[in-house]
Amino acid sequence: MRILLIGAGGVGNAIAKIAARRSFYETIVVGDYDPARAEATVEWIRARHGQHVASRFTATRIDASDPDSVAAVAREHRATHVMNAVEPKFVESIFAGAFAAGADYLDMAMSLSHPHPTDPYARTGIKLGDAQFAQAGVWEAAGRLALVGMGVEPGLSDVFARYAADELFSHIQELGTRDGANLVVRDDEGNEIFAPSFSIWTTIEECLNPPVIWEKDRGWYTTPPFSEPEVFDFPEGIGEVECVNVEHEEVLLMPRWLDAERVTFKYGLGDEFIGVLKTLHLLGLDSTDPIRVRSTAGPVEVAPRDVVAAALPDPATIGPRMTGKTCAGVQVTGTGTDGLPRSVYLYHVADNEWTMREYDAQCVVWQTALNPVIALELLATGTWSGTGILGPEAFPARPYLELMQRPEADGGYGQAWGLREP
Amino acid sequence: MRILLIGAGGVGNAIAKIAARRSFYETIVVGDYDPARAEATVEWIRARHGQHVASRFTATRIDASDPDSVAAVAREHRATHVMNAVEPKFVESIFAGAFAAGADYLDMAMSLSHPHPTDPYARTGIKLGDAQFAQAGVWEAAGRLALVGMGVEPGLSDVFARYAADELFSHIQELGTRDGANLVVRDDEGNEIFAPSFSIWTTIEECLNPPVIWEKDRGWYTTPPFSEPEVFDFPEGIGEVECVNVEHEEVLLMPRWLDAERVTFKYGLGDEFIGVLKTLHLLGLDSTDPIRVRSTAGPVEVAPRDVVAAALPDPATIGPRMTGKTCAGVQVTGTGTDGLPRSVYLYHVADNEWTMREYDAQCVVWQTALNPVIALELLATGTWSGTGILGPEAFPARPYLELMQRPEADGGYGQAWGLREP
């Protein structure tokens, strides 16, 4: 397996660092629009693991927005797999470039949605991933695989859902992905500060888009933002966090392969963050349309959302000042294999102190990066295989969870996952 | 009396329109940095009242930031009084220019404060008006008058406080200015929108500065923003509004002339607006320091607060889409002249539909503009007189309130005020 990893930002950087401890691939080419960023990733690997590991990595420049650039770099390095680790707005160009180069493709977020033009808070318009699934026939005919939504959420959450369907339930009422954390960021004086652990730009996009829900007798539909608030009790000391419906890939993926009455995604944003997002929307500060603003250099045109992002600490820099854990998982309700009502929460927790110590990566980013590496390893060994556009739930879950949990000393990833049952 | 009115923005424009119905002065020169704005004010007066009224008005250009420009225009027009109706950041330059030209001076907001460098939420630094009161000796020696803080709040509120001290109370426990409104702005479809009726830039400045409180045994001191929240029930159908301490001139003015145990100012911002201001502060979007932001024309430097102001509707444009009333007043508690405990709220209410119909001015702006016109008339007739730096409470209140309330047909302003007692 020869991997072209596109993007050496937070998640791409962590993918390379996690993969550096594995041996299932022949080479990884780290491509970024800023080649210095890709070099820095390879340099970290060299410093931590030595030249024999770093020699399997190459840094290069790539333009993710240009399918020709993607295809050219993939061909040059004879990539068998293109791993997309950049912002979702580049999904379609990378997806096309990988196909042109004859490589298989993986991503962690799917092509973007567009709300319904007249009824956005009730009906779907163009859905997440629609642009990719529209190409399913072409990929199948070519015998190529695109494994889409293969991060932690979507990704591990979909694996958990498949596991529940295969082994724990005879009938599923709801597959409810629930994501929450108790992360706190402090300034140099030790005071808590407001500093999201992920891009505020992307979070606004996710949270202010109409959330999508799937029901068997109704199909996909949307609601207003922040609908169906629910206090969810997260495990391992994280505790109760207010969660609301958010548009997310799981809701588009799971119903394609798994049988359930209802599929939802709720994000544990917490009261404060929900309030912040509502206020930004109220004031028009979520907008990506440039407005005219006075400046000392005369009037300038800026998008308010870019200003909000620029005013906050860079999420890439807050890892050392952050404490706490993040949890990703799926709450499954229905009828157990024994015919009795059952409700379980399948989850994985990442602790920021541990991920910083082991990988110099903050936990939200690291947890996302872990999963595509596991998936690539399963594809490399042939444990997972397929063609067309497939989600993680299209593949058997047990070998995935076994490889993830097995101790590193025994060739696994040493990452325990949990099953909580009342 | 020959008046140089500086500023033809919202309040300056309304001052000219209100004065156009009066005859106590010889001429009013309307000066603005943008002479077209001053012309527009005179043009409105011509259209509404005819050439015989408009002939008493002259439009001119003036640079409020330059004392020499202020003095030159004042001298050219032989101004006896300079009426400052621009942003408070120009107080010191206009104040100096008026003195240089030998004119008396009035304003509606005093020179700006600077927080205490090490203990901002407990101790005062440079207080509102300090730069002006420092010149009191010079103005007194020259026999000139500066009447400071003569809008509605400060202004009418101080007149009410003087009235309470003179006629209603033998001992005052607290002079508590309380300001609230039930204004609603709607978009073209009739939906309520977030659109402050006053400059968000100035409101952020007022509300995030440390609020100041005066106590007889302690003097002036400060608290954190939004301290001592209180639900105040405003009269004439406005109802309950959440009020919090805000830095305001009344607290600096009243104790200099009136005897009270405590002086406070609370602003009825309401839950939603307080939440918005807290969020802007949390995200650093209240800042006036430019930050680097990406734009289609490359990186630019903008102050987040300027972006917030630019994203909201211009307060000058919302009058026609606004409904509701605004109330300014003082809650006075203490011992009545009969020796019994007493608590009264003295207030004035302006209704936006009425101010729009009569003056093409939204009610918050109009209510502010009304009071300096009344004060100028009392100075012109000699009912009020004095030298040095004086607040409204330094003058007798009864003639002011009588002139304000007397019907227009009888030579008054026809503006009823209220006294509410439990």
Interface residues (C-beta under 8 A of the other chain):
Chain A: F194 G275 V276 T279 L280 L282 L283 G284 L285 S287 P290 I291 R292 V293 R294 S295 T296 A297 V300 E301 V302 A303 P304 D306 V307 V308 A310 A311 L312
Chain B: F194 G275 V276 T279 L280 L282 L283 G284 L285 S287 P290 I291 R292 V293 R294 S295 T296 A297 V300 E301 V302 A303 P304 D306 V307 V308 A310 A311 L312
